[in-house]
Amino acid sequence: MDRVTVDIQNEGTLRSTEIISDLRIVSETLFGPMKLVGFWDYRQDMHLCPHMERRQDCPHSDDSDPNFISYEHTLARERQANLAVSYPHAGITIYMS
């Protein structure tokens, strides 16, 4: 999977957006016609899980679990994700296909 890091440094009183919908728009604009197929919000410990959408247990949360599967591996296999765009200032990674 290809990776891009968008590192935004703030100086002063203004802050860059940390809202996932805004970051989605930025990612889709930068890498169009690619679209979001998943995300991981590390601060909220939240992600768009294909397993949970099918009402199955999520295998992405605990890497000590014997049933653990990498989130990136799941998105690459099930949603053809091939780009991860990280926003360190927001603690969010957006996966695109």
N, CA, C and O atoms as CSV, one atom per row, in Angstrom:
chain,resi,resn,atom,element,x,y,z
A,1,MET,N,N,0.854,-1.170,0.000
A,1,MET,CA,C,0.000,0.000,0.000
A,1,MET,C,C,0.902,1.236,0.000
A,1,MET,O,O,1.862,1.324,0.766
A,2,ASP,N,N,0.574,2.185,-0.874
A,2,ASP,CA,C,1.297,3.457,-0.903
A,2,ASP,C,C,0.858,4.304,0.282
A,2,ASP,O,O,-0.275,4.198,0.752
A,3,ARG,N,N,1.778,5.154,0.762
A,3,ARG,CA,C,1.487,6.008,1.912
A,3,ARG,C,C,1.883,7.446,1.624
A,3,ARG,O,O,2.917,7.717,1.014
A,4,VAL,N,N,1.035,8.360,2.078
A,4,VAL,CA,C,1.303,9.791,1.977
A,4,VAL,C,C,1.019,10.379,3.356
A,4,VAL,O,O,0.015,10.046,3.986
A,5,THR,N,N,1.909,11.254,3.820
A,5,THR,CA,C,1.689,11.949,5.083
A,5,THR,C,C,1.514,13.432,4.794
A,5,THR,O,O,2.375,14.062,4.178
A,6,VAL,N,N,0.397,13.980,5.243
A,6,VAL,CA,C,0.130,15.398,5.104
A,6,VAL,C,C,0.360,16.011,6.483
A,6,VAL,O,O,-0.501,15.938,7.360
A,7,ASP,N,N,1.534,16.616,6.661
A,7,ASP,CA,C,1.932,17.157,7.954
A,7,ASP,C,C,1.699,18.658,7.964
A,7,ASP,O,O,2.377,19.406,7.260
A,8,ILE,N,N,0.744,19.090,8.759
A,8,ILE,CA,C,0.380,20.502,8.824
A,8,ILE,C,C,0.917,21.073,10.127
A,8,ILE,O,O,0.546,20.628,11.213
A,9,GLN,N,N,1.794,22.063,10.008
A,9,GLN,CA,C,2.375,22.727,11.168
A,9,GLN,C,C,1.642,24.046,11.385
A,9,GLN,O,O,1.563,24.876,10.480
A,10,ASN,N,N,1.112,24.232,12.578
A,10,ASN,CA,C,0.387,25.462,12.906
A,10,ASN,C,C,1.258,26.376,13.753
A,10,ASN,O,O,1.902,25.932,14.703
A,11,GLU,N,N,1.273,27.637,13.405
A,11,GLU,CA,C,1.928,28.652,14.214
A,11,GLU,C,C,0.918,29.764,14.440
A,11,GLU,O,O,0.300,30.254,13.494
A,12,GLY,N,N,0.757,30.152,15.672
A,12,GLY,CA,C,-0.229,31.185,15.978
A,12,GLY,C,C,-1.468,30.587,16.585
A,12,GLY,O,O,-1.429,29.498,17.157
A,13,THR,N,N,-2.578,31.302,16.460
A,13,THR,CA,C,-3.815,30.898,17.126
A,13,THR,C,C,-4.748,30.065,16.247
A,13,THR,O,O,-5.686,29.453,16.759
A,14,LEU,N,N,-4.511,30.031,14.943
A,14,LEU,CA,C,-5.388,29.277,14.043
A,14,LEU,C,C,-5.008,27.799,14.041
A,14,LEU,O,O,-3.837,27.446,14.182
A,15,ARG,N,N,-6.016,26.942,13.881
A,15,ARG,CA,C,-5.784,25.496,13.851
A,15,ARG,C,C,-6.307,24.922,12.540
A,15,ARG,O,O,-7.281,25.412,11.970
A,16,SER,N,N,-5.648,23.888,12.086
A,16,SER,CA,C,-6.119,23.152,10.910
A,16,SER,C,C,-7.269,22.249,11.325
A,16,SER,O,O,-7.365,21.842,12.482
A,17,THR,N,N,-8.127,21.945,10.385
A,17,THR,CA,C,-9.279,21.101,10.689
A,17,THR,C,C,-8.841,19.704,11.097
A,17,THR,O,O,-7.849,19.176,10.594
A,18,GLU,N,N,-9.581,19.123,12.002
A,18,GLU,CA,C,-9.379,17.747,12.438
A,18,GLU,C,C,-10.654,16.941,12.222
A,18,GLU,O,O,-10.792,15.833,12.740
A,19,ILE,N,N,-11.578,17.499,11.458
A,19,ILE,CA,C,-12.867,16.860,11.194
A,19,ILE,C,C,-12.692,15.891,10.033
A,19,ILE,O,O,-12.197,16.259,8.968
A,20,ILE,N,N,-13.103,14.654,10.255
A,20,ILE,CA,C,-12.852,13.611,9.253
A,20,ILE,C,C,-13.498,13.917,7.907
A,20,ILE,O,O,-12.915,13.599,6.870
A,21,SER,N,N,-14.669,14.516,7.891
A,21,SER,CA,C,-15.309,14.826,6.601
A,21,SER,C,C,-14.497,15.861,5.825
A,21,SER,O,O,-14.419,15.791,4.599
A,22,ASP,N,N,-13.895,16.815,6.522
A,22,ASP,CA,C,-13.030,17.789,5.852
A,22,ASP,C,C,-11.785,17.114,5.297
A,22,ASP,O,O,-11.364,17.397,4.175
A,23,LEU,N,N,-11.196,16.220,6.089
A,23,LEU,CA,C,-9.982,15.519,5.648
A,23,LEU,C,C,-10.299,14.574,4.483
A,23,LEU,O,O,-9.457,14.350,3.613
A,24,ARG,N,N,-11.496,14.032,4.474
A,24,ARG,CA,C,-11.923,13.196,3.343
A,24,ARG,C,C,-11.972,14.031,2.059
A,24,ARG,O,O,-11.481,13.604,1.014
A,25,ILE,N,N,-12.563,15.213,2.148
A,25,ILE,CA,C,-12.663,16.093,0.976
A,25,ILE,C,C,-11.265,16.450,0.474
A,25,ILE,O,O,-11.014,16.429,-0.731
A,26,VAL,N,N,-10.355,16.777,1.394
A,26,VAL,CA,C,-8.978,17.108,1.008
A,26,VAL,C,C,-8.328,15.921,0.307
A,26,VAL,O,O,-7.718,16.086,-0.749
A,27,SER,N,N,-8.451,14.733,0.880
A,27,SER,CA,C,-7.836,13.534,0.295
A,27,SER,C,C,-8.402,13.227,-1.083
A,27,SER,O,O,-7.651,12.928,-2.011
A,28,GLU,N,N,-9.714,13.298,-1.220
A,28,GLU,CA,C,-10.338,12.998,-2.507
A,28,GLU,C,C,-10.024,14.070,-3.538
A,28,GLU,O,O,-9.993,13.775,-4.733
A,29,THR,N,N,-9.793,15.295,-3.113
A,29,THR,CA,C,-9.405,16.357,-4.036
A,29,THR,C,C,-7.960,16.164,-4.493
A,29,THR,O,O,-7.651,16.302,-5.676
A,30,LEU,N,N,-7.087,15.848,-3.551
A,30,LEU,CA,C,-5.669,15.653,-3.887
A,30,LEU,C,C,-5.442,14.427,-4.770
A,30,LEU,O,O,-4.589,14.451,-5.657
A,31,PHE,N,N,-6.199,13.361,-4.530
A,31,PHE,CA,C,-5.932,12.098,-5.203
A,31,PHE,C,C,-7.121,11.599,-6.018
A,31,PHE,O,O,-7.290,10.394,-6.206
A,32,GLY,N,N,-7.948,12.535,-6.503
A,32,GLY,CA,C,-9.080,12.146,-7.343
A,32,GLY,C,C,-8.600,11.421,-8.574
A,32,GLY,O,O,-7.525,11.746,-9.078
A,33,PRO,N,N,-9.316,10.485,-9.070
A,33,PRO,CA,C,-10.693,10.094,-8.764
A,33,PRO,C,C,-10.815,9.058,-7.642
A,33,PRO,O,O,-11.866,8.431,-7.505
A,34,MET,N,N,-9.767,8.865,-6.841
A,34,MET,CA,C,-9.845,7.901,-5.744
A,34,MET,C,C,-10.890,8.355,-4.711
A,34,MET,O,O,-11.161,9.545,-4.553
A,35,LYS,N,N,-11.456,7.376,-4.025
A,35,LYS,CA,C,-12.491,7.639,-3.015
A,35,LYS,C,C,-12.129,6.953,-1.702
A,35,LYS,O,O,-11.396,5.964,-1.694
A,36,LEU,N,N,-12.642,7.478,-0.600
A,36,LEU,CA,C,-12.441,6.891,0.710
A,36,LEU,C,C,-13.099,5.524,0.782
A,36,LEU,O,O,-14.250,5.355,0.379
A,37,VAL,N,N,-12.357,4.546,1.301
A,37,VAL,CA,C,-12.922,3.210,1.529
A,37,VAL,C,C,-12.801,2.804,2.993
A,37,VAL,O,O,-13.333,1.770,3.398
A,38,GLY,N,N,-12.102,3.616,3.788
A,38,GLY,CA,C,-11.977,3.336,5.213
A,38,GLY,C,C,-11.184,4.436,5.891
A,38,GLY,O,O,-10.536,5.250,5.233
A,39,PHE,N,N,-11.244,4.452,7.215
A,39,PHE,CA,C,-10.447,5.414,7.984
A,39,PHE,C,C,-10.170,4.833,9.358
A,39,PHE,O,O,-10.874,3.939,9.826
A,40,TRP,N,N,-9.133,5.356,9.995
A,40,TRP,CA,C,-8.846,5.025,11.387
A,40,TRP,C,C,-8.582,6.331,12.108
A,40,TRP,O,O,-7.681,7.084,11.739
A,41,ASP,N,N,-9.376,6.599,13.145
A,41,ASP,CA,C,-9.197,7.767,13.999
A,41,ASP,C,C,-8.519,7.273,15.272
A,41,ASP,O,O,-9.157,6.654,16.124
A,42,TYR,N,N,-7.224,7.549,15.395
A,42,TYR,CA,C,-6.439,7.017,16.510
A,42,TYR,C,C,-6.799,7.685,17.830
A,42,TYR,O,O,-6.689,7.050,18.879
A,43,ARG,N,N,-7.217,8.925,17.813
A,43,ARG,CA,C,-7.579,9.610,19.063
A,43,ARG,C,C,-8.870,9.060,19.645
A,43,ARG,O,O,-8.994,8.920,20.862
A,44,GLN,N,N,-9.826,8.748,18.790
A,44,GLN,CA,C,-11.116,8.211,19.237
A,44,GLN,C,C,-11.115,6.680,19.268
A,44,GLN,O,O,-12.070,6.063,19.741
A,45,ASP,N,N,-10.031,6.068,18.758
A,45,ASP,CA,C,-9.935,4.614,18.594
A,45,ASP,C,C,-11.178,4.093,17.872
A,45,ASP,O,O,-11.880,3.205,18.355
A,46,MET,N,N,-11.423,4.680,16.695
A,46,MET,CA,C,-12.615,4.386,15.915
A,46,MET,C,C,-12.195,4.149,14.463
A,46,MET,O,O,-11.293,4.814,13.952
A,47,HIS,N,N,-12.849,3.209,13.814
A,47,HIS,CA,C,-12.570,2.959,12.407
A,47,HIS,C,C,-13.820,2.438,11.704
A,47,HIS,O,O,-14.780,2.002,12.340
A,48,LEU,N,N,-13.780,2.497,10.394
A,48,LEU,CA,C,-14.876,2.007,9.565
A,48,LEU,C,C,-14.581,0.535,9.285
A,48,LEU,O,O,-13.748,0.217,8.437
A,49,CYS,N,N,-15.254,-0.351,9.986
A,49,CYS,CA,C,-14.914,-1.766,9.973
A,49,CYS,C,C,-15.853,-2.580,9.078
A,49,CYS,O,O,-17.053,-2.646,9.340
A,50,PRO,N,N,-15.311,-3.200,8.021
A,50,PRO,CA,C,-16.149,-4.046,7.164
A,50,PRO,C,C,-16.748,-5.234,7.916
A,50,PRO,O,O,-17.859,-5.665,7.606
A,51,HIS,N,N,-16.024,-5.765,8.897
A,51,HIS,CA,C,-16.542,-6.899,9.663
A,51,HIS,C,C,-17.758,-6.501,10.495
A,51,HIS,O,O,-18.747,-7.231,10.545
A,52,MET,N,N,-17.683,-5.347,11.142
A,52,MET,CA,C,-18.804,-4.895,11.964
A,52,MET,C,C,-20.019,-4.548,11.107
A,52,MET,O,O,-21.158,-4.681,11.555
A,53,GLU,N,N,-19.775,-4.103,9.877
A,53,GLU,CA,C,-20.885,-3.835,8.960
A,53,GLU,C,C,-21.646,-5.119,8.641
A,53,GLU,O,O,-22.842,-5.086,8.351
A,54,ARG,N,N,-20.942,-6.248,8.697
A,54,ARG,CA,C,-21.567,-7.561,8.464
A,54,ARG,C,C,-22.025,-8.206,9.769
A,54,ARG,O,O,-22.392,-9.381,9.799
A,55,ARG,N,N,-21.998,-7.417,10.853
A,55,ARG,CA,C,-22.392,-7.873,12.192
A,55,ARG,C,C,-21.507,-9.016,12.695
A,55,ARG,O,O,-21.983,-9.950,13.341
A,56,GLN,N,N,-20.205,-8.922,12.385
A,56,GLN,CA,C,-19.207,-9.862,12.887
A,56,GLN,C,C,-18.320,-9.141,13.894
A,56,GLN,O,O,-18.312,-7.912,13.960
A,57,ASP,N,N,-17.576,-9.909,14.673
A,57,ASP,CA,C,-16.639,-9.317,15.615
A,57,ASP,C,C,-15.501,-8.636,14.862
A,57,ASP,O,O,-15.050,-9.123,13.825
A,58,CYS,N,N,-15.047,-7.516,15.391
A,58,CYS,CA,C,-13.959,-6.760,14.774
A,58,CYS,C,C,-12.618,-7.405,15.121
A,58,CYS,O,O,-12.293,-7.545,16.300
A,59,PRO,N,N,-11.836,-7.800,14.119
A,59,PRO,CA,C,-10.537,-8.424,14.376
A,59,PRO,C,C,-9.364,-7.442,14.350
A,59,PRO,O,O,-8.210,-7.869,14.325
A,60,HIS,N,N,-9.639,-6.131,14.355
A,60,HIS,CA,C,-8.587,-5.136,14.160
A,60,HIS,C,C,-8.098,-4.463,15.431
A,60,HIS,O,O,-7.095,-3.750,15.388
A,61,SER,N,N,-8.760,-4.658,16.548
A,61,SER,CA,C,-8.478,-3.842,17.719
A,61,SER,C,C,-7.345,-4.348,18.606
A,61,SER,O,O,-6.541,-3.549,19.086
A,62,ASP,N,N,-7.269,-5.630,18.828
A,62,ASP,CA,C,-6.304,-6.182,19.787
A,62,ASP,C,C,-5.286,-7.056,19.063
A,62,ASP,O,O,-5.595,-8.179,18.666
A,63,ASP,N,N,-4.042,-6.525,18.889
A,63,ASP,CA,C,-3.042,-7.293,18.134
A,63,ASP,C,C,-2.488,-8.487,18.906
A,63,ASP,O,O,-1.712,-9.262,18.347
A,64,SER,N,N,-2.863,-8.658,20.173
A,64,SER,CA,C,-2.466,-9.863,20.912
A,64,SER,C,C,-3.490,-10.988,20.737
A,64,SER,O,O,-3.238,-12.125,21.134
A,65,ASP,N,N,-4.634,-10.673,20.147
A,65,ASP,CA,C,-5.676,-11.666,19.875
A,65,ASP,C,C,-5.215,-12.586,18.744
A,65,ASP,O,O,-4.717,-12.098,17.729
A,66,PRO,N,N,-5.369,-13.901,18.893
A,66,PRO,CA,C,-4.949,-14.817,17.816
A,66,PRO,C,C,-5.728,-14.627,16.514
A,66,PRO,O,O,-5.259,-15.041,15.454
A,67,ASN,N,N,-6.900,-14.012,16.578
A,67,ASN,CA,C,-7.700,-13.754,15.375
A,67,ASN,C,C,-7.439,-12.374,14.779
A,67,ASN,O,O,-8.160,-11.942,13.880
A,68,PHE,N,N,-6.413,-11.680,15.272
A,68,PHE,CA,C,-6.102,-10.324,14.802
A,68,PHE,C,C,-5.777,-10.328,13.308
A,68,PHE,O,O,-5.034,-11.179,12.819
A,69,ILE,N,N,-6.349,-9.363,12.601
A,69,ILE,CA,C,-6.064,-9.117,11.186
A,69,ILE,C,C,-5.783,-7.632,11.051
A,69,ILE,O,O,-6.508,-6.808,11.609
A,70,SER,N,N,-4.754,-7.288,10.327
A,70,SER,CA,C,-4.413,-5.888,10.094
A,70,SER,C,C,-5.559,-5.185,9.364
A,70,SER,O,O,-6.128,-5.723,8.414
A,71,TYR,N,N,-5.886,-3.976,9.823
A,71,TYR,CA,C,-6.938,-3.194,9.176
A,71,TYR,C,C,-6.563,-2.901,7.728
A,71,TYR,O,O,-7.403,-3.003,6.834
A,72,GLU,N,N,-5.321,-2.543,7.496
A,72,GLU,CA,C,-4.870,-2.260,6.124
A,72,GLU,C,C,-5.015,-3.492,5.241
A,72,GLU,O,O,-5.416,-3.384,4.082
A,73,HIS,N,N,-4.692,-4.650,5.778
A,73,HIS,CA,C,-4.821,-5.893,5.007
A,73,HIS,C,C,-6.288,-6.144,4.639
A,73,HIS,O,O,-6.598,-6.531,3.512
A,74,THR,N,N,-7.181,-5.918,5.605
A,74,THR,CA,C,-8.613,-6.106,5.342
A,74,THR,C,C,-9.100,-5.163,4.247
A,74,THR,O,O,-9.812,-5.582,3.335
A,75,LEU,N,N,-8.715,-3.877,4.338
A,75,LEU,CA,C,-9.171,-2.916,3.325
A,75,LEU,C,C,-8.573,-3.204,1.960
A,75,LEU,O,O,-9.246,-3.037,0.943
A,76,ALA,N,N,-7.321,-3.633,1.922
A,76,ALA,CA,C,-6.701,-3.963,0.636
A,76,ALA,C,C,-7.411,-5.154,-0.011
A,76,ALA,O,O,-7.636,-5.164,-1.221
A,77,ARG,N,N,-7.761,-6.152,0.793
A,77,ARG,CA,C,-8.400,-7.359,0.265
A,77,ARG,C,C,-9.869,-7.130,-0.087
A,77,ARG,O,O,-10.324,-7.542,-1.154
A,78,GLU,N,N,-10.616,-6.472,0.811
A,78,GLU,CA,C,-12.060,-6.374,0.619
A,78,GLU,C,C,-12.515,-5.132,-0.136
A,78,GLU,O,O,-13.565,-5.148,-0.778
A,79,ARG,N,N,-11.737,-4.061,-0.066
A,79,ARG,CA,C,-12.172,-2.807,-0.688
A,79,ARG,C,C,-11.142,-2.237,-1.653
A,79,ARG,O,O,-11.259,-1.092,-2.090
A,80,GLN,N,N,-10.138,-3.036,-1.983
A,80,GLN,CA,C,-9.100,-2.670,-2.941
A,80,GLN,C,C,-8.390,-1.360,-2.589
A,80,GLN,O,O,-8.013,-0.600,-3.482
A,81,ALA,N,N,-8.209,-1.096,-1.301
A,81,ALA,CA,C,-7.479,0.110,-0.877
A,81,ALA,C,C,-6.025,-0.009,-1.312
A,81,ALA,O,O,-5.402,-1.060,-1.158
A,82,ASN,N,N,-5.495,1.074,-1.855
A,82,ASN,CA,C,-4.088,1.058,-2.257
A,82,ASN,C,C,-3.354,2.337,-1.869
A,82,ASN,O,O,-2.206,2.531,-2.269
A,83,LEU,N,N,-3.996,3.214,-1.094
A,83,LEU,CA,C,-3.361,4.447,-0.643
A,83,LEU,C,C,-3.821,4.776,0.782
A,83,LEU,O,O,-5.016,4.778,1.079
A,84,ALA,N,N,-2.850,5.053,1.652
A,84,ALA,CA,C,-3.138,5.500,3.016
A,84,ALA,C,C,-2.644,6.933,3.145
A,84,ALA,O,O,-1.459,7.202,2.952
A,85,VAL,N,N,-3.539,7.846,3.468
A,85,VAL,CA,C,-3.205,9.262,3.634
A,85,VAL,C,C,-3.301,9.578,5.126
A,85,VAL,O,O,-4.386,9.548,5.705
A,86,SER,N,N,-2.152,9.881,5.743
A,86,SER,CA,C,-2.105,10.143,7.178
A,86,SER,C,C,-2.091,11.637,7.457
A,86,SER,O,O,-1.418,12.411,6.776
A,87,TYR,N,N,-2.843,12.019,8.463
A,87,TYR,CA,C,-2.882,13.390,8.956
A,87,TYR,C,C,-2.460,13.367,10.426
A,87,TYR,O,O,-3.315,13.261,11.305
A,88,PRO,N,N,-1.155,13.463,10.708
A,88,PRO,CA,C,-0.678,13.354,12.087
A,88,PRO,C,C,-1.252,14.417,13.025
A,88,PRO,O,O,-1.450,14.143,14.208
A,89,HIS,N,N,-1.519,15.613,12.525
A,89,HIS,CA,C,-2.054,16.664,13.397
A,89,HIS,C,C,-3.437,16.298,13.936
A,89,HIS,O,O,-3.833,16.766,15.003
A,90,ALA,N,N,-4.173,15.458,13.194
A,90,ALA,CA,C,-5.516,15.054,13.600
A,90,ALA,C,C,-5.557,13.633,14.160
A,90,ALA,O,O,-6.556,13.229,14.754
A,91,GLY,N,N,-4.478,12.877,13.972
A,91,GLY,CA,C,-4.480,11.481,14.418
A,91,GLY,C,C,-5.390,10.607,13.597
A,91,GLY,O,O,-5.999,9.673,14.119
A,92,ILE,N,N,-5.493,10.908,12.279
A,92,ILE,CA,C,-6.412,10.189,11.402
A,92,ILE,C,C,-5.655,9.703,10.160
A,92,ILE,O,O,-4.820,10.417,9.605
A,93,THR,N,N,-5.965,8.484,9.741
A,93,THR,CA,C,-5.478,7.963,8.466
A,93,THR,C,C,-6.697,7.613,7.630
A,93,THR,O,O,-7.621,6.947,8.095
A,94,ILE,N,N,-6.681,8.076,6.384
A,94,ILE,CA,C,-7.762,7.805,5.444
A,94,ILE,C,C,-7.233,6.839,4.397
A,94,ILE,O,O,-6.152,7.044,3.846
A,95,TYR,N,N,-7.992,5.791,4.122
A,95,TYR,CA,C,-7.627,4.771,3.144
A,95,TYR,C,C,-8.468,4.972,1.899
A,95,TYR,O,O,-9.680,5.174,1.975
A,96,MET,N,N,-7.804,4.913,0.744
A,96,MET,CA,C,-8.484,5.231,-0.504
A,96,MET,C,C,-8.263,4.149,-1.548
A,96,MET,O,O,-7.276,3.414,-1.518
A,97,SER,N,N,-9.206,4.074,-2.467
A,97,SER,CA,C,-9.118,3.156,-3.593
A,97,SER,C,C,-9.563,3.882,-4.844
A,97,SER,O,O,-9.571,3.297,-5.927
